[in-house]
Amino acid sequence: MSAVPTANIPHEPVTHIAIGLFTIFILVLVLPFRVKKVEENLEAFFFIMGVLAVTVSGLWSEELVKEAITAPVMIGGLPIGIFQVVLIAGIVIYYFNKPIYSGILKIMEKLGFKLFIFTLIVFLSLISSLISVIVTAVILAEIIAILPIDRNKKIELTVITCFAVGLGAALTPVGEPLSTIAVSKLKGEPYHADFLFLFRLLGEYIIPGIIVLAAYAVLRLGKITMKKIEIPEYTESLRTAIIRAIRVYMFVAALILLGGGLSPLVIWYFIKIPPEILYWVNMISAVLDNATLAAAEIGPELSIMQIKSALIALLISGGMLIPGNVPNIVAAGRLRITSREWARIGVPIGLVLMTVYYVILYLEGI
């Protein structure tokens, strides 16, 4: 969630600021797919775009800078964040990769490959709402790294699983920032949101979606012949693990700045769009922090169906591109998945899911 207070944003659009921010937004959408240098240095690019967005909008503040610095290393005020989780996991895997990988492969051989994959996706997606999406993403990336399948199938499996994990993490307020913000904003009248509010609200949509995604992942794997699997050789250096954690830190900090800088567009334009159209406009969360959008859009004045619509659209869209969600960032960094490779799979899946959920939701009366 951006630390930019809405009071600092002019009530009416300022033309030169709006043009500048729209230009930055378009650059963020286009350049990672068109310029190889940008694709190879995504964290630095997003950081630069974030700095530019905050500068153009004139929203620099001590609170925003503090959040950009601390968000990657803190969760809910606790001194643990995505940076430490990724760093510690990298160090643990570096020193203990053989017994860890051996244990994973034994479970895989016992269950059979496809049942293992199906169970893995469903389990990680549901447990992410309790252990946080950050921890889940690290576990996911390491497991996929050692699977005995080719790179293309690993990428496809990663993208599909990140969609499922992103959905599952929203079932409780400890799963991810979006769910934390939603519950916080709805804790008063008339909803009195508690720990299980989102589970009751979204569970009937999210859990079947997770199961369908798990089944689809298994289907896309095609024919797999299980043989005796050797423990793969761990080829990463300790330096690589440390650099990956630093890059993740930069990416999260960059998204905080970008979300804060672009927040005037959300206030001036996006939240004024009718709900039926806003559902589709929320696909911008593929590149913009969905917690920022949730903070702007979700409120007690909305109906239950409007809240469902906004949250589901934000959650699905987060899987479409790498910057859209924490699991995407962690998995793409560990498995060296490029923006183009991710989008080739994530965008079609996201569009299909958006369409299916749109029909379901709007048949219910939105």
C-alpha positions in Angstrom: 0.0 0.0 0.0 1.3 3.4 -0.9 2.0 5.8 2.0 0.7 8.8 -0.1 -2.2 10.4 1.7 -5.1 11.3 -0.7 -5.1 14.8 0.9 -1.9 15.6 -0.9 -3.5 14.9 -4.3 -5.4 17.7 -6.0 -9.1 17.1 -6.1 -9.3 17.9 -9.8 -6.9 16.5 -12.5 -3.9 18.6 -13.4 -3.3 18.3 -17.1 0.5 18.3 -17.3 0.8 15.8 -14.3 -1.8 13.5 -15.8 -0.1 13.5 -19.2 3.3 12.8 -17.6 1.9 9.9 -15.4 0.1 8.4 -18.4 3.3 8.5 -20.4 5.2 6.7 -17.5 2.4 4.1 -17.3 2.6 3.4 -21.0 6.4 3.1 -20.8 6.1 0.6 -17.9 3.7 -1.4 -20.0 5.7 -1.4 -23.3 9.4 -1.1 -22.7 10.0 -4.4 -20.8 8.7 -6.3 -23.9 10.4 -4.1 -26.6 13.8 -3.3 -25.2 16.1 -6.1 -24.2 18.2 -4.0 -21.8 15.1 -3.1 -19.9 14.0 -6.7 -19.8 17.3 -7.8 -18.4 17.3 -5.0 -15.8 13.7 -4.9 -14.8 14.3 -3.9 -11.2 16.4 -0.9 -12.1 13.9 0.1 -14.8 10.9 0.0 -12.4 12.9 1.9 -9.8 13.7 4.7 -12.3 10.0 4.8 -13.4 8.9 4.9 -9.8 11.2 7.8 -9.0 10.0 9.6 -12.1 6.3 9.0 -11.2 6.7 10.4 -7.7 8.6 13.4 -9.1 6.1 14.2 -11.8 3.2 13.9 -9.3 5.0 16.0 -6.7 4.2 13.4 -4.0 7.6 13.0 -2.4 7.3 12.6 1.3 9.1 11.2 4.3 6.4 8.6 4.7 6.7 7.3 1.1 10.5 7.1 1.2 10.3 5.3 4.5 7.8 2.8 3.1 9.9 2.1 0.0 12.9 1.4 2.2 11.1 -0.7 4.9 8.4 -2.5 2.9 10.7 -5.1 1.5 12.0 -5.9 5.0 8.9 -5.7 7.2 5.5 -7.3 7.3 2.8 -5.8 9.5 5.4 -4.0 11.6 7.4 -7.2 12.2 11.1 -7.2 11.2 10.7 -9.8 8.6 9.9 -9.3 4.9 10.4 -10.6 1.4 14.1 -9.6 1.4 15.0 -11.7 4.5 12.8 -14.6 3.4 14.4 -14.8 0.0 17.9 -14.3 1.4 17.6 -16.8 4.2 16.0 -19.4 1.9 18.8 -18.9 -0.7 21.4 -19.4 2.0 19.6 -22.5 3.4 19.2 -24.0 0.0 22.9 -23.3 -0.8 24.1 -25.2 2.2 21.4 -27.9 2.5 20.2 -28.4 -1.0 20.9 -32.2 -1.2 18.7 -33.3 1.8 16.0 -30.7 0.8 15.9 -31.8 -2.8 16.1 -35.4 -1.8 13.0 -35.1 0.4 11.0 -33.4 -2.3 11.9 -36.0 -4.9 11.0 -38.8 -2.6 7.5 -37.3 -2.1 7.3 -36.9 -5.9 8.2 -40.5 -6.5 5.7 -41.8 -3.9 2.7 -39.7 -5.3 3.5 -39.9 -8.9 4.5 -36.7 -10.9 1.1 -35.5 -11.9 -0.6 -36.1 -8.5 2.4 -34.4 -6.9 2.0 -31.3 -9.1 -1.8 -31.1 -8.5 -1.4 -31.5 -4.7 1.5 -29.1 -4.7 -0.5 -26.3 -6.4 -3.6 -26.8 -4.3 -1.7 -27.1 -1.0 0.6 -24.1 -1.6 -2.3 -21.9 -2.8 -4.4 -22.6 0.4 -1.5 -22.5 2.8 -0.3 -19.2 1.4 -3.1 -17.5 3.2 -1.6 -18.6 6.5 2.2 -18.6 6.0 2.1 -15.5 3.7 2.5 -15.4 -0.1 6.2 -14.5 0.3 7.2 -17.8 2.1 5.0 -19.7 -0.3 6.7 -18.1 -3.4 10.1 -19.1 -2.2 9.1 -22.7 -1.6 7.4 -22.9 -5.0 10.4 -21.5 -6.9 12.8 -24.0 -5.3 10.5 -27.0 -6.0 9.9 -26.1 -9.6 13.7 -25.5 -10.1 14.4 -29.2 -9.6 11.4 -30.7 -11.5 12.5 -33.2 -14.2 10.8 -31.3 -17.0 12.0 -28.9 -19.7 12.3 -25.1 -19.3 9.2 -24.3 -21.3 7.0 -26.5 -19.1 8.7 -25.1 -16.0 7.8 -21.6 -17.1 4.2 -22.6 -17.8 3.8 -24.4 -14.6 5.3 -21.5 -12.7 2.9 -19.0 -14.2 -0.2 -21.1 -13.6 0.8 -21.8 -10.0 1.5 -18.2 -9.3 -2.1 -17.4 -10.4 -3.4 -20.0 -8.0 -1.1 -18.9 -5.1 -2.1 -15.2 -5.7 -5.7 -16.1 -5.4 -5.3 -18.3 -2.3 -3.3 -15.8 -0.4 -6.2 -13.4 -0.4 -8.4 -15.7 1.8 -7.0 -14.2 5.1 -5.5 -10.8 6.0 -2.1 -12.3 6.7 -1.7 -13.7 3.2 -0.8 -10.6 1.3 -1.0 -6.8 1.5 -4.2 -6.5 -0.6 -6.2 -8.7 1.8 -4.7 -6.9 4.8 -5.9 -3.6 3.4 -9.3 -4.9 2.4 -10.1 -6.2 5.9 -8.8 -3.1 7.5 -11.0 -0.8 5.4 -14.1 -3.0 6.0 -13.7 -3.7 9.7 -16.3 -1.1 10.7 -19.9 -0.6 9.7 -21.6 -2.3 7.9 -19.4 -5.3 7.3 -17.4 -5.7 10.6 -14.7 -7.6 8.7 -12.9 -10.2 10.8 -10.1 -12.7 10.1 -12.3 -15.0 8.1 -14.3 -12.2 6.3 -12.5 -12.7 2.9 -12.7 -16.5 3.2 -16.5 -16.2 3.6 -16.7 -13.6 0.9 -14.4 -15.1 -1.8 -13.9 -18.7 -0.8 -16.6 -20.0 -3.1 -14.9 -18.3 -6.1 -11.3 -18.8 -5.2 -11.1 -22.4 -4.1 -12.8 -23.8 -7.2 -10.5 -21.5 -9.3 -7.4 -23.0 -7.5 -8.6 -26.5 -8.2 -9.2 -25.7 -11.9 -5.8 -24.1 -12.3 -4.1 -27.1 -10.7 -6.0 -29.5 -13.0 -5.1 -27.3 -16.0 -1.4 -27.3 -15.0 -1.4 -31.1 -14.9 -3.2 -31.2 -18.3 -0.6 -28.9 -19.8 2.3 -31.1 -18.6 1.3 -33.7 -21.2 2.7 -37.2 -21.0 5.3 -37.6 -18.3 7.2 -40.9 -17.8 8.5 -41.2 -14.3 11.9 -42.8 -13.9 14.3 -42.9 -11.1 15.2 -39.3 -10.5 18.6 -38.2 -9.6 19.1 -35.3 -7.2 20.0 -32.4 -9.5 23.3 -30.7 -9.1 23.0 -27.3 -7.4 24.7 -24.8 -9.6 24.0 -21.5 -8.0 26.7 -19.7 -5.9 26.1 -18.0 -2.6 26.8 -14.7 -4.3 23.9 -15.4 -6.7 21.5 -16.0 -3.8 22.5 -12.8 -2.2 22.2 -10.8 -5.4 18.7 -12.3 -6.0 17.5 -11.1 -2.6 18.9 -7.6 -3.3 17.1 -7.5 -6.7 13.8 -8.5 -5.1 14.3 -5.8 -2.5 14.8 -3.2 -5.3 11.8 -4.5 -7.2 9.4 -4.2 -4.2 10.8 -0.7 -3.3 10.3 0.3 -6.9 6.7 -0.9 -7.0 6.0 1.1 -3.8 7.3 4.3 -5.5 5.5 3.5 -8.7 2.2 2.9 -6.9 2.6 6.1 -4.9 3.6 8.2 -8.0 0.7 6.9 -10.1 -1.9 7.2 -7.4 -3.3 10.5 -8.8 -4.4 8.6 -11.9 -6.3 6.1 -9.7 -8.0 8.9 -7.7 -8.7 11.2 -10.7 -9.9 8.6 -13.2 -10.0 4.9 -12.3 -12.2 4.9 -9.2 -14.8 7.0 -11.0 -15.4 4.4 -13.6 -18.6 2.3 -13.4 -18.0 -1.0 -11.6 -18.7 -3.1 -14.8 -15.9 -1.3 -16.6 -13.6 -0.9 -13.6 -13.5 -4.7 -13.4 -11.6 -4.7 -16.7 -9.6 -1.5 -16.0 -8.3 -3.2 -12.9 -6.0 -5.2 -15.2 -3.6 -2.4 -14.6 -2.7 -4.3 -11.4 -0.6 -6.5 -13.7 2.0 -3.7 -13.4 0.8 -1.6 -10.6 0.7 -2.5 -6.9 -2.7 -4.1 -6.4 -2.7 -3.1 -2.7 -2.6 0.6 -3.8 -5.6 0.0 -6.0 -7.4 -1.8 -3.3 -6.8 1.0 -0.9 -8.3 3.5 -3.3 -11.2 1.3 -4.5 -12.4 -0.7 -1.5 -14.6 1.0 1.1 -17.6 0.3 3.3 -19.9 2.3 1.0 -19.6 -0.4 -1.7 -22.0 -3.3 -1.9 -20.8 -6.9 -1.3 -20.9 -7.6 -5.1 -18.9 -4.5 -5.9 -16.3 -5.6 -3.3 -16.1 -9.1 -4.8 -15.8 -7.7 -8.3 -13.0 -5.3 -7.5 -11.0 -7.8 -5.4 -11.3 -10.7 -7.9 -10.3 -8.5 -10.8 -7.2 -7.3 -8.9 -6.2 -10.8 -7.8 -6.5 -12.3 -11.3 -4.7 -9.4 -13.0 -1.8 -9.7 -10.6 -0.8 -13.0 -12.3 -0.6 -11.7 -15.8 2.8 -10.0 -15.7 5.9 -10.3 -13.4 5.4 -7.1 -11.5 1.8 -7.9 -10.7 2.4 -10.0 -7.6 5.1 -11.1 -5.1 5.1 -14.8 -6.2 5.7 -13.7 -9.8 8.7 -11.6 -8.8 10.3 -14.3 -6.6 9.7 -17.2 -9.0 10.8 -15.2 -12.1 14.0 -14.2 -10.4 14.9 -17.7 -9.2 14.0 -19.4 -12.5 15.3 -16.5 -14.7 11.9 -16.1 -16.5 11.8 -13.0 -18.7 8.9 -10.5 -19.0 8.1 -11.7 -22.5 8.1 -15.4 -21.5 5.8 -14.7 -18.6 3.4 -12.5 -20.6 3.1 -15.1 -23.3 1.5 -17.5 -20.8 0.1 -15.1 -18.2 -1.9 -12.7 -20.4 -4.0 -15.4 -22.1 -4.7 -17.2 -18.9 -5.5 -14.0 -17.1 -7.9 -12.9 -19.9 -9.7 -16.3 -19.8 -10.0 -16.1 -16.0 -11.2 -12.5 -16.1 -13.9 -13.4 -18.6 -15.1 -16.5 -16.7 -15.3 -14.6 -13.4 -16.9 -11.6 -15.1 -19.7 -13.9 -16.3 -20.1 -15.6 -13.0 -20.2 -12.3 -11.0 -22.4 -10.4 -13.3 -24.9 -13.2 -13.6 -25.2 -12.8 -9.8 -26.4 -9.3 -10.4 -23.6 -6.7 -10.5 
